[in-house]
């Protein structure tokens, strides 16, 4: 009888350990993501690029930030944007070169945000296409003579991040 009790105790401990390890693994997947909620109901998940861009004549470098967001009771409900420290010279639209995983490059038109330091793409389709991806490479021209910028993102945990913000803004996950 004592053997059965000890085996039951060991099984209970094993179950707790498996549960804790599963929670720890889920947290690890989301470690690179930063979540936020705005007063206007905007719920965001942001991720730093794995590469750096040089700014200020080469004196400083920074990582662009990719943000996915949803807003309850709004159209468009889903959006994504790329935050830059250096402004692009375009004023309304910019052509972004996009590579998902090891696939072919394709072009998309993104809106240019305030002061040219934010590139925006509205719609759930943009985020939906990334759900099964592990890597996103974005490339754009800063200006006619300014050269190109490139941001490389490791998308580990994207599906979990989308599910998290969808729940927070009371919408269906993609």
C-alpha positions as CSV (number, residue, x, y, z in Angstrom):
1,X,0.0,0.0,0.0
2,X,2.8,2.4,0.9
3,X,4.4,1.7,-2.5
4,X,1.2,2.8,-4.3
5,X,1.1,6.0,-2.2
6,X,4.7,6.8,-3.0
7,X,4.1,6.0,-6.7
8,X,1.1,8.3,-6.7
9,X,3.1,11.1,-5.0
10,X,5.9,10.7,-7.6
11,X,3.4,10.8,-10.4
12,X,1.8,14.0,-9.0
13,X,5.3,15.6,-8.8
14,X,6.1,14.6,-12.3
15,X,2.8,16.1,-13.5
16,X,3.5,19.4,-11.8
17,X,7.0,19.5,-13.3
18,X,5.7,18.8,-16.8
19,X,3.1,21.6,-16.3
20,X,5.7,24.1,-15.0
21,X,8.1,23.2,-17.8
22,X,5.3,23.8,-20.3
23,X,4.6,27.2,-18.9
24,X,8.3,28.1,-18.8
25,X,8.6,27.1,-22.4
26,X,5.7,29.3,-23.4
27,X,7.2,32.2,-21.6
28,X,10.5,31.6,-23.3
29,X,8.9,31.8,-26.7
30,X,7.4,35.2,-25.8
31,X,10.6,36.6,-24.2
32,X,11.6,38.7,-27.2
33,X,8.1,40.3,-27.5
34,X,7.1,43.4,-25.6
35,X,3.3,43.9,-25.0
36,X,1.5,47.2,-24.5
37,X,-2.0,48.6,-24.3
38,X,-2.9,52.2,-25.1
39,X,-5.6,54.4,-23.6
40,X,-7.3,54.3,-27.0
41,X,-7.7,50.5,-26.9
42,X,-4.7,49.7,-29.1
43,X,-3.1,46.5,-28.0
44,X,0.4,45.9,-29.3
45,X,3.2,43.3,-29.5
46,X,6.6,44.5,-30.5
47,X,9.8,42.8,-31.6
48,X,13.4,44.2,-32.2
49,X,15.2,43.3,-35.4
50,X,18.2,41.0,-35.0
51,X,20.3,43.4,-37.0
52,X,21.3,47.1,-36.5
53,X,21.1,50.1,-38.7
54,X,23.7,52.8,-38.6
55,X,22.5,56.4,-38.0
56,X,24.1,59.8,-37.4
57,X,27.0,59.5,-39.8
58,X,27.9,56.0,-38.4
59,X,28.2,57.1,-34.8
60,X,25.1,55.3,-33.5
61,X,23.3,52.2,-34.3
62,X,19.8,50.9,-33.5
63,X,17.5,48.0,-34.2
64,X,14.2,48.7,-36.0
65,X,11.1,47.6,-34.2
66,X,8.3,45.6,-35.8
67,X,4.9,46.0,-34.0
68,X,1.7,44.1,-34.6
69,X,-1.4,45.6,-33.2
70,X,-5.2,45.2,-32.9
71,X,-7.9,47.6,-31.8
72,X,-11.3,46.5,-30.6
73,X,-14.3,47.9,-32.5
74,X,-12.2,49.6,-35.2
75,X,-11.5,49.3,-38.9
76,X,-8.9,48.3,-39.8
77,X,-8.8,46.0,-36.7
78,X,-5.2,44.7,-37.4
79,X,-2.1,46.6,-38.4
80,X,1.6,46.3,-38.4
81,X,4.3,48.9,-38.5
82,X,8.1,49.3,-38.6
83,X,9.5,51.9,-36.3
84,X,12.8,53.6,-37.5
85,X,15.1,56.2,-36.0
86,X,16.0,57.7,-39.4
87,X,13.3,59.1,-41.6
88,X,12.6,57.9,-45.1
89,X,12.2,60.7,-47.7
90,X,8.9,59.4,-49.1
91,X,5.8,61.3,-47.9
92,X,2.7,59.0,-48.4
93,X,3.6,55.5,-49.7
94,X,6.8,53.5,-49.9
95,X,7.6,50.2,-51.6
96,X,8.8,47.6,-49.2
97,X,10.6,44.5,-50.3
98,X,9.4,41.5,-48.2
99,X,11.0,38.1,-47.8
100,X,9.3,35.5,-45.6
101,X,11.5,32.6,-44.5
102,X,13.6,31.5,-47.5
103,X,10.9,32.4,-50.0
104,X,11.1,34.8,-52.9
105,X,11.1,38.6,-52.4
106,X,7.9,40.4,-53.2
107,X,7.0,44.1,-53.1
108,X,4.3,45.7,-51.0
109,X,3.1,49.3,-50.6
110,X,3.3,50.6,-47.1
111,X,2.1,54.0,-45.8
112,X,4.7,56.4,-44.4
113,X,3.8,57.5,-40.9
114,X,4.6,60.7,-38.9
115,X,7.9,62.4,-39.8
116,X,8.8,59.4,-42.0
117,X,9.9,57.3,-39.1
118,X,7.1,54.7,-39.2
119,X,6.2,52.5,-42.1
120,X,2.6,51.1,-41.7
121,X,0.6,48.2,-43.3
122,X,-3.0,47.8,-42.4
123,X,-5.0,44.6,-42.5
124,X,-5.2,41.2,-41.0
125,X,-3.8,39.6,-44.2
126,X,-0.3,41.0,-43.5
127,X,-0.1,39.5,-40.1
128,X,-1.8,36.3,-41.1
129,X,0.9,35.6,-43.7
130,X,3.5,35.6,-41.0
131,X,1.8,33.1,-38.6
132,X,3.6,30.1,-39.9
133,X,6.9,32.0,-40.7
134,X,10.1,31.9,-38.6
135,X,11.8,34.8,-40.3
136,X,10.8,38.1,-41.9
137,X,13.2,40.3,-43.9
138,X,12.1,43.8,-44.8
139,X,14.0,46.1,-47.1
140,X,13.3,49.7,-48.2
141,X,14.9,52.8,-49.7
142,X,15.5,55.7,-47.3
143,X,15.6,58.1,-50.3
144,X,16.8,58.5,-53.8
145,X,20.5,58.9,-52.8
146,X,20.3,57.6,-49.2
147,X,20.6,53.9,-49.8
148,X,18.6,51.0,-48.5
149,X,17.5,49.9,-45.0
150,X,17.0,46.4,-44.0
151,X,15.4,44.8,-40.9
152,X,15.6,41.1,-40.1
153,X,13.2,39.6,-37.6
154,X,13.2,36.2,-35.8
155,X,9.5,35.6,-35.5
156,X,9.6,32.9,-32.8
157,X,6.5,33.3,-30.7
158,X,4.5,35.3,-33.2
159,X,1.4,33.1,-33.1
160,X,1.4,33.2,-29.3
161,X,1.8,37.0,-29.4
162,X,-1.1,37.4,-31.9
163,X,-3.3,35.2,-29.7
164,X,-2.3,37.2,-26.7
165,X,-3.2,40.6,-28.2
166,X,-6.4,39.2,-29.9
167,X,-7.6,38.2,-26.5
168,X,-6.8,41.6,-25.0
169,X,-8.6,43.5,-27.7
170,X,-11.6,41.2,-27.7
171,X,-11.3,39.9,-31.3
172,X,-10.8,36.5,-32.9
173,X,-7.3,35.4,-33.4
174,X,-6.2,35.2,-37.0
